[in-house]
Amino acid sequence: MESASGSGQEVTKEAHTSSWLAPCLLSIVFLALTIPLAARLNIWNDEAFTLHTTSGSLKYALDQALFFEVQPPFYFVLLRLWRFLNSSIVFARLFSIFFCLSAGLISFRLSRRWFKDFHPAWFAMLLAFNPFTIWTALEIRVYGLTLLLSVLLLLFFEEGYLAESTSRRSRWAFLLSAIISIYTFYYLGFILLACAVVLLAVKRWRTLRDYLVGMVLVGAVFTPELVLLPRQMHEHLGTIQATISPWAGIRFVLWRIQDYIFPAQWDPSVVWRHWIVIIGLMLAVLLLGLLHRRRVEIHQVASWILFGVVSMCFLGVLQWTGDTLLEVRHTTPLFVPALLAVFSCLRLDVRKRGLLIWVALMAFFYPTSLWDTYRPMAKRGDWKRVAAFIQSRERSDEPIVTFTSTIELSLSHYYSGINRILPMPRENVFSSYNVANYALTSPDQFARVLDEVPGSDEFVWMVTDYGCGYLGVNYNCDLLEHFLDHYFTVETDRIFFLSRVRLLRRRAGTFTPDLSGEDVYSNWRTEGEIPSSMGYLDSSGRFAIAPQFDEVWPFSEGLAAVRTGNRFGFIDKNGSVAVPLKFDHAGAFQEGLAPVSLGGKAGFIGPTGKIAIALQFEDASSFSEGMAVVRASGKSGYIDVNGTWQISPRFEEAWSFSEGLALVREGARWGYIDHTGAWQIAPRFEDAGDFSEGLAPVKVRGKYGYIDPTGRFVIPAQFDFAHRFSEGWAAVRLNGKCGYIDPQGKWKVQPRYDGAENLSEGRGRVRIGGKTGFVDKTGKEIIITQFDDAKDYSNNLAPVVNEGSAGFADRNGNIVIPFQFIEVQGFSESLAGVRIHK
């Protein structure tokens, strides 16, 4: 008897050890992974908003949550209490880490309740170390608490309503969790609806009645928030137009589900994941059909219904709002139901081979995905390194201008230098959330910002990111770039992770805005001079079209866009107005059509000025290979010459087609699609350029190389920067110096210049210090670096600038059209735009 008793005690001791060992190991590994990242990673714009919202009193956090964040307030108030202990960024991230770790630990109990024949460590481990969970833990946003509440809702629902022997205490815990959930994240309400559908499907009528009574109580407690909900929805949806098709919505949700159950960030794992999901679903359906009905348990049915209903709810949201408001993070309530559904499918395999295969797959997908995500050791913007870069090079009287204003909010947490950070187009406004506040409406706004800084503004730091619109609002980045190109030269240009820093030097003269606001384009004046105007020269240096316009652009298909005041139109080569000057903006004619905008809407006109494609888009670009990039609901897609959607608007950014492929950005990664919209090269690059001469420059792991149309690297990623190929050469930068390579990656001109541009008419523009010259295709300096600035050759002439005056040089560097202009453009269709004093 003593022997038997001793043996029983040993078994109990082993079980007890097993019950706490796995959670302890999970906690140690989870914290060892997340805490160093929390300390190392910079904040991005959304996190900066959270830190601001929770930087004042509790009342301020409540007001900001409701009227600026436009979200339920519970998380923000709770975080404000947490930050009373410590206000640092790392401590704020520990809040999310705590929630996600708690979700992982509680999932042990969740797994025991839902999957009694699986060891709970499998589910807990796959939930806790999913890259989405790690990402959530490192976000100073609501998603960590949302994940924890998802786990609690499903746990207490099983214990209080679904189990054979239900618990009244668990029911009360479920109702409390439900109240907290809808005051935390509205989409958690989808889980509450799904739970009701489960009880209806399994015919638990009395339990369903009790559940609905509880939901009435939850709804009553939620009533104060319901009063504010219409206003919050209007704030979010005021600029949104739902244009996504049902099939595109289904693909959108399926893509999100794949991200949750098979995280993949780099090619070819994205392709593998796609086929693994398809094959896995086919096997699950086949196995379910072969098994007897009695083998399917109520928990499996419940998990599939939960997953299906929550998915359908998000499809409904897509039809209402489009996909602008539904990033991966917004679908957090779908994450745990998706994992439950996968485990329920795995239970169909009584030998548990499916579980082992899935775990083995995740042992590959999880680490590779985490490595690819955190290899840059930076979040969007990389503001910590941006601040360090500027501080190491700045001098006094070099203001830092950020576009948009949100960058200032993030950058200010890291910058402690000697200059002011000036948000553009205006200071951040926190009284209400209005995306239009971040849009540039006039170049005057740049000068207004600089006017706030007394002293010299010869040098200006310009900090931008790669976002140019949100919620259907175009920030008008092209307007800023056009202004900078005309009035500044770039002294330093550095690319960070989804951000760009430039040190700009003002060209000769200055600009002074007319702050009346009546004419936002024609107010720019050079110091001490009378107004200027633009016309066109021929190659002999004679005026073909007399100077009479405020701005002119190159000819294309016999017509050129011009501007007088704030109105755009088109002229022909005789200088006659072909299309009246009546548009807010206009682009070049390509394939018989030109993009124009009027009243905030963009479309296309024909050569006579007749509207060919209605003004209905947020933005539009010129046609290329039969398609044009347009924006709708804050996303980019492609239309044909009839205005018909060929590729629905689903990309953050999109470029024109070149050599059969188009460069597009999805999330933070760039890839290439074909004319059907299918991925030809999956989005896996940090930066990329168009295909030219069969190759495209791409950036991976912080370095640039070149790929062919199959996505295969032809020239390994090794350069600091790389241009597209032109005339058989490409300009690249290595170790801070620039040179030229051929398509095999061999040096044609060794890297010895401070700057280099692609070849044009057999000449490559190079720069040493502040001087510009040209090299020929033998690598010889045929024009030594003698000009202050220059542009590419066209019609055998190059626009050049010295001491603030511009002219044209021939192929040997001889000045053939004297320095007499304020500004000169390159030749296009035998004419070149120039600016003179009126």
N, C-alpha and C positions, 0 to 999 in steps of 0.2 A: 504493500500500500504506500509506503514511504517513497519507493522508487517511482511509482506512477504519479504520485503527487509532485515529486521533483520534476518529472518530465513535463507535466502540465504547466508548472511554473516557468520552465524554460521556454516553452512555446509562447506563453503569454508575454514573456519578456521580449522575445524576438518580434512578436507582432507589435508590441508597444514601441520598440526601437524603430521598426520599419515605418510606423505611423508618423514619427516626428523627424526621421532622418531625411526623407525626401523633401519635405517642406524646408528644412534647414539648408540643405544643399541648394535648392532652388533659390532661396533668399540670398545666400552668399554669392552665387554666380550672377544673379540678377543685379545686385548692388555693385558688384565688382565691374560689371559691364556698363551700367548706366551712370554711376556717380562720376567717374572720370570724364565721360562724354559731357555730362551736365556742366562740369567745370570748364571744359575746353571750348564748347561750341558757342558761337555768338547768338544773340537773339535776332529774330527777323521782325518784320513790320507788325504782324499780328501779336507777337509776344510783347512788342513795345507798347502796343495799345493796352494790353492787359496790365502791364506794369504801371502805366499811367492811370488806368481806371482804379487800381488798388493802391494808389500812392497817397490818397487823402483820407478823409474821415469815412466812417461806415456809410453815412448818408450820401457822401460823394460817390462811393463805390456803387451804391444802390441806384442813384440817378444815372450814372454813366452806363451801367449795365443795361438799364431800360431804354435810355434815349440816345446813347451814342453807340454802344456795342449792339444795341437792338436785339438783346437776348434775355432769357430768364435770369434773375439776379442771384440765385443761391450760390453758385460757384464763386462769383466775384466777391460777395460779402464774406464767404468763408475764407477765401484767399487773403482778403484784407485783414481778417483776424490773425491769420497765420503770419503775415508780414509784419505785424506789430512786434513779433519776436525778433525778426531779422529782416532787413529790407533788401538783401543782396539778391542778385540774379540766381545764383546757385541755390540759395535757400528757397526761392520761389519754385525752382524746378524740383526740389525735393518733395514738394507738395504733390506734384504729378507722379513722381516715382513712388511715393507712398501709396497712392491710389492704385497704380498698376500692379505693384507688388501685392497689395491686398487682394486685388482681383485674381492674381495667380494663386495665392494661398487658399482663397475661398473656393476656387475652382476644383480643389481636391474634394471638398464636400459636394460640390455640384456634380462632379463626375461620379462619385459614389451613388448619388441618388438617381442619375439618369442612365448610367452604364455599369450595372452591378457586376458584369462579367469581365470588365476591363480594370486593370490596376489604375487607380486615379492619377498616378504620376504621369501617365502618358498624356492625358488631356491637359493637365495643369502645365506640363512642360511645353507642349506645343502651343498653348495659349500664351504663356508668360514670355517665351523667347521668339514668338512671331515678330518679324521686323516691324509690323504695324504697332504692336504693343510697345516695343522699344522706342519707336518714334513718338508714340503718345506720351510715354514717360518723360521724354525730353522736351515736351511742349509746355510752355506756360499758358495753357489754354484749358478749355473745359473738357477736353476729350478723355483725359485720365479718369476723372470722376464719372464721366458717361460710361466708360468701360466697366468700372466697378459697379455702377448701378445696374448695368445690363446683367452682370453675373448675379447680383443680389435678387433682381426681379425673377430671373429664371429659376434660381434656387428656391426662393420662398413660394413661387407659383407651384413648383413640383410638390413641395412639402405641405402646402396649405390647401391645394385644390386638385392636384393630379394624382397623388399617391393613393394607394388603397386605404391607408389609414392616415387621414389628414390631421394636421395640427392647427388648432385655433391660434396659438401663439404665432405660427408662421403666417397665418392669414393677416394678422395685425401688422406683422413685420412687412408683409407684401404691400399693404395699403400705405404704410409709412414710406416705404421705398418708392411707391408710385407717386406720392405727393412730392417727395424730394426730386424725383426724376423729371416731372413736368415743370418744376421750378428751376431745373438745371439745363435741360436740353429738350426742346419740343418734340424732336423726332423719336425720343424714347417712348412717346405715346403710341408709336407703331407696335411696340412689344405688348403694350396693354391691350390693344385691339386684337393682336394675334393670339393672346392667351384666351380671350373670349371665344374666338373662332375654334380653338382647340377643344374647349369644353363643349361647344356646340357640335363639333364633328364626332366626338366620342360619346355623345348623348348623356352627358352628366347634367341632367336638367336641374336638379335641386342645387347642385354645386354652381351651375351657371347662374341660377337666380341669386344665390348669395354673392357671387362674384359681381354681378351687375349692380346689386345694392351697394357693394363696396365702391364701385366706380362712380355711383351717384355721389357718395361722400367725397371721393377724390375730386370730382367735378365741382362740388360746392366750395371746397377749399381753394380750388384753382380760379374761382370767379374773379377775384381782384385782378389777376393777370389777364383774363379774357378781355377786360375792358381796354387794356393797352395793346392787345394783340393786333387789332386792325391797323393801328398807327405803325407798329413795328413792321407789319407786312408791307405797308405802303412804302416805308423807307427802303426796304430791300427790293421790292418789285416795281418801284416807280419807273425805272428805266429799262425793265426787262421785257422782251418780247419772246414768248415761247414759240420756237420754230422747229424743235426737234421732232422727228417723225417717230411713230411707235416702234418701228424696227430699230431705229438708231437708239431709242431709249432702252430697248432690250439689250442691245450690244453694250451700251454704257453700263448697265447694272451687271451684266455678265463679266465685264472687264473688272469691275470693282470686286466682285466675288472672287475672281481669279487672283487678284492682288491679296486677298485675305487668306485664301487656302493654299495658294502656290505663289508666294512672293518671288518675283524675278525682276531684276533691274538691268540686266545686261544680256545682249545677244551673244550666243544662241539660246540662253536659258529661257528667254521669252517665248521663242518658237517651241522649245521642248515643253514648256508649261502648257501651251495651247493644246498640243496633241495629247499630253498626259491627261488633261481635263476631259477632252473628248472621249478618249479610250476608257477612262475611268467611269464616266457616266454611262457609256454603252455597256460596260461590264456589270455595273450596278443594276441597270434595268434588266439585263439578261438574267442575272442571278435572282433578282426579285421575282421574275416570271417563272423561274424553275422551282423556286422554293414553295412549300405549302403555305397557305394563308396563315395558319396558326403559328408559323415561325416569326411573324411580324408582331412585335409587342407594341403596347400602347405608347410607350415612351418614344419609339421610333416614329410612329405616326405623328405624335405630338411635335417632335423636333422638325419633321418635314413640313408640317403645317405652319409652325412658327416661322421657319425660314421662307416659305412661300408667301405668306401674308406680308411679312416685313418687306420682302423684295417687291411685291406688288404695290405696296404703299410708296416705295421710292420711285417706282415707275409712274405712279400717279403724280408725284411731285415733279418729275421731269416733264410731264405733259403740261403742267401748270406753269412752271418757271423756266423751262429749258434746263440745260446742264450748267449754267453759269453759277448757280448757287449750290451745286452738288459736287464738290470736290470729294476725294477719297475720305478725308477726315470727317466730312459731314455725314457719311453713311456709317459712322461708328456703331449705331445700334444694330446693324446687320452683321457685325463681326462675329459675336458669340453664337447667334443662331446659325450662321454658316458653318462654324466648327462643329456645333451639335449635329447638324445635318450630315456632315462628312462622317462623324463617328457612328451615326445611326446606319449609314450605308456600310461602313466597315463591319458592323455587327452581323451583317448578312453572311459573312464568311465565318463559319463556326470554328475553323482552324486558326483564325487570327493571322493568316498570312498577309492579308490586305493591310492590317495595322502595321506589321513589321515593314512592309514595302513602303507604306506612306511615311513612316518614321525615317526610313533610310533616305527617301527622297528629300524630306525636310532637312536632314542632316547635311544635304548639299545646298538646297535652296536658301535656307536661313542664313548660314554664314556668308555665302556669296552675295546675297542681297544686302546684308548688313555691311559687308566690306565695301561694296560699291556705293552705298548711301553715305557712309561716314569716312570714306577714304580722303575726301578733301578736308576733313576736320573743320567743316564750316557749314552753316545753314545759308539760306538765300541771302545774298548781299555780302556776306563775309565781312561784316562791319568792323570786327575787331582788328583784322589785318588791314582793312582800309584806313582806319584811324592811325595805326602804327606807321603805315606807309606815308601818309600825309605828314605826320609829326616828325618823321625822320628827314623830310625834304623841304618843309615849308620855311618861309621867311615871313617877317612881319608885313602887314598890309597886303596879304594874299587871302581875301575872304573865301570861304568854302560855301559854294552854292549847291544845294541838293534839289534834284527834281526826280520824284515829287516831294512834297512836304513830309510825307511819312518817313522818308529816309533820315531826315533830321532827328526824328524821334528815336530812331534806333542808333544812329551814329553818335548821338550825344552821350550815350551810356559809356562809350569807350574813348571818345576824343577828349584830350586834356591839353591841347596845344595853345598857341598864342593868338590864333585868329578866330573870328566869329563864324558860326555855322548859320547860313541864311537859307531858310526853306523857300522853295519856289513851287508854284506861283504865288503862294501866300502863306502866312503863318497857319499852323494847325489850328483848327476850330473844333472844340470838343462839346459844344452845346448841343449839337445834333450831328448825325452821320449823313453827309451829302457827298457822294463820289464826285459830283461836278466841281467841288472845291479843289480837286487835284488836277483839273484839266487846264492846260495853257491856252489862253484865248488871244494873247497878243505878245509880240516880242517886247513891248513896253514893260511887261512884268519883270523881265530880266534886269532892265535898267532901274526900275523902281526898287528892286531888292538891293542892288549895289549902292543906290543912293543912301541906304541906311548906314553905310560904313564911311566915315570921314577919311580923307587921305587918298593915296594912290590906289587905283584899280587896274593898273597895267597888267598884273597877273591875277588870275582867278582860278581857283580849284573848282572843277565841275564834277559832281558825283551823281551818277545815274544808275538805275538798274535796268532790267530787261523787260519790265512790265510797262505797257503803254495803254492800259485801259482796264476797266472793270465794271461789271454790272451794266454793260451797254454803253459806257461813257468812254470816248476816245480822249486820251490825255494830250494828243497832238504833239507827239515827240518829233515828228518831221518838221514842225514849225520851229522848234528849238534848234534842231540840227542845222536847218537852213540858215538861221540867224547866226549861229556860232561859226559856220563855214564862211560867212561873209565878213564877219567883224573880228575874228580871232584866228590866230595860228596855234597849233597844238605843240607845246614844248615837251610834255610828258604824257604818255598814254599807257595805262596799265589796266589789264583785265583781271578781275577777281572772280570769285564764284558767283555768277549771275549779277555782277555789278561792274562798273567801269569808272575809273578815276582819270581825269585829264587836268593837266596844268595848262591853262590857256593864256596866251599873251595877246593883248589887244593890238590890232593892226594900227598903222599910223593914223593919228587923229583920234577922236573920241566920239561918243554918241550921247546925245541928250534927248530924252523922250519928251514929247509934247503930252503932258498929262491930262489934257482935256478929254482924251479918250474918243475924239470924233474920228480920227483916222489912225488905225492901229498899225498900219504898214508903212506909211510914207513919212514917219516922224524922224527917221534916223538921219543925222547930219554929221559930217566930218567937221572937226574943230575949226572955227573961224572961216567957214566957206559958205557959199551960196548953195541952194539945192542942186541936186544932180539929176541926170536922166540917162536912159539907156537906149541904144539902137544896135544896128548890126553892121559890121565891116565885111568886105570881101577880102580875098587873099592878097590883094594889092595894097590894102590899107585904106581904101576909099569907102565911104559910107554907102552901103546899098540901101539901108533903111535909116533915115535920120533919127537921132536920139529924141524920143518923145514919150517914153514909158518910164514908169517907176521901177519896173523889174521886167526882165525878159528871160526866157529859157531856150534851150537849143531846139532847132528845127527837127521835126520827125514827121515823115510822110507828107512833106511840103507845107506843114503848118507849125507854128510855134506859139506856146502859151505866153501871154504878156499880162502885165498888171498895171493899172492906173488907179491910184487911190487904193481902195480895198476891193476892187472888182477885177476879175480875171476874164479873159477871152482869148481868141486866137487870131493871128494874122498870117497872110501868105507871104511869099518871098518878094512881092512887090510892096509890102508894107500895108496892104489893104486889109481892113478888118473882115475876116472870114466868118468869125463867130462873135457876136456882140459881147462886150465886156460887162457881164451881168452875174457872174458866178462868184461864190465865196472862195473857191479854190479850183484849180484845174491841173491835170497831169498831161503827159505826152500821148499823142496818137500812136496806137499800135494796133495793127490788124483792123484798121478802119474805124476804131472807136477810141475815145479819150475819156478818162474818169473826171467827173466834175462834182462839186458839192454846192448846195444852196440850202440855207435854213437848217443846217445841221444834218442833212441827208445827202447821201452820195449816190450817183448813178453814172450813166454813160451817154455821150452824145456822138452823132456822126459828124462828118466834115462840114456839113451845112449848119450845124448847131442844133439840129432837131434831136429831141430826146429819143435815144434808141433803147435804153434800158432805164426804167423808171427810177427816180431818186428815192431810194428806199433803204439804203444801207448806211451803216455807221461810218464806213470808210471803204475806199475802193482803190485798186492799183491798176496799172495798164495791163493789157492782154499779152500773153505769151503762150505759144503752142496751143492756141484755141481756148485758153482759160484765163480768168482773172481772179485774183485774190480779193475777196470782200469780207467785211465784218458785219455780223448780226448777233445781237444779244451777247456782246463781249467776246465772241469767238470768231475765228477765221475759217472760211471755206472757199469753194471755187464755183464759179458760174461759167457757162458757155456764152457765145456771142448773142444768143437769144435771151439771156438773162435767166436761164433755167439752172437750178442747182445741179451740179454734177458731183460735187463732194460737199456734204452737209457741213455747216459751221461747227466744228468741234475742237479746233486747235487753238492753243494760246497764241501762237504766232505761225504765220505761213508766208513763204516766199514764192515767187513766180516759178513756173516750170522752166527747167533748163536741161537739155539733152534727155528729155523724157521723164525726169524725176523732179520732185519739188521738195524743198527742205521745209520741215514743219517742226514745231515744238509741242510736245505733250507733257504737261507738268514741268519738270526742270530739265528734261532731256530732249535732244534733237534727233530726228530720224528723217527718212525719205519715203515718200509715197509715189505710186504711179498714177496714171490718169484715171484709174477707177477709184482711187482713194485707199487702195490696199497698201499695207506696209511692204515696201520693197526692201528697206533696211530698217529694222526695228529701232525705236528711239532709245539710244544708249550713249549718246555723245554729250559732253558738257558744252560744247560749242561746235559749230560746223559752218560750211559755206556751200555755195552752189557747185554743181558739177560743171567743169569746163575742160575740154580736150580729154574727156574720159576719166578725169580724176576730181576728187573733192577734198578740200582740207577739213579735218575733223580733230576734235580735242578729246583725249581720254587721259585720265590720271594726271591732269595738269599740263600735258604736252600735246603738240599738234603733229599730225602725220597726214597721209593721203590714202583714200580708199578708192576702189573701183566700183562700178554700179552694182556689184554683188555684195558689197560691204566688206570685201577682203582688203586688208592693208597691203598696199603696194609699196609705200614708203613708210617705214615704222614711225610711230609717234615719238619724236625726239626734239622738236623745235619749240621755242618759246611762243612763236606766232607764225602763221603761214597764210599767204594769199592764194587765191585761185591761180591756175595756170593760164598764161597768155603768151601766144607765139612761141610755145615750147619751153618757156621758163616760168618759174614761180619765185616770187620774193619771199624769203623766210628770215626769221630772227633766231639766233642761237647765241646764248650767253651774252645777251645784250647788244649784239652786233648783227647787221643785216647783210645778206648776200643773195645769190640766185642759184637755184638747182634746176636740173632737167627732170623729165618724167621717171628716170631711174633713181632719182635721189642723189645724183652726183653733183658736186659743186661746179657751177660754171663761172661764178664770181665768188671768191672767198668772202666770208662774213667780216667786213671791215668798216661798214658804214653805220651811222647812227640811225638811218632810216632808209627804206627802199620801197618802191612801188612797182607794179607790174609793167611789162613791156607794152609799148604802144608805138607802132610804126618803126619797130626795130630799136627803140630807145627805152632804157629803163631809168626812171627818176630816182636819184639817190641824194642823201643828205649827210653832211658832216658838220657837227655843231649847228650853227644857225644858217648855214649856206646850202644851196641846192644846185645840183648839176645833173648830168646824164652819162650813162655808159651805153656802149653798143653791144651787139651780140657776140663780139669777141671778148668782152669783158673790159675793153679799153675805155678809159675816161675820155670821151670825145669832147665833152664840155665839162671843164673842171667846176667844182662847186663854187660858183661865182655869184649866184643870184640869192636874194633874200627868200624868194619863194618862186615856185614854178608849177605848171600843170602839164598833163600829158600832151604828146604831139598829136596833131590832127592836121590834115592838109599840109604836112611837112613843116608846120609851124608850131611852136610851143609858147603858151602864155607865160611871161616871166615878170617878176616884180623886183624892183630895187629902190630902196629909200622911199617907199610909199607910192611910187608911180609904176604903172604897168605898161607893157608893150609885148612884142612878139619877137622870138629868136628863130633863125633857120636851123637846119640840122647840124651846122657847125658851130652854133652858138653866137652867130653874128646877129645883131639887132637890125631887123629889116622893117619893122614897124615901130617907130620910136616910143620911148617912155613918155606918154602923154595922157594916159587914162587913169581913172581912179580904180577901175576894176575891169578885168578882161576874162572872157570865157573861152573854152576851146571851140574849134570849128566843128560845125555839124551841117551837112548838106551845103558846104562851101561858104557858110556865113558864121560869124562869131559875134556874140553879144559883148558890148563894151559899155562902160559908164563914163560919162564926162560931166564937167560942171555945166549947169544951165547958163 
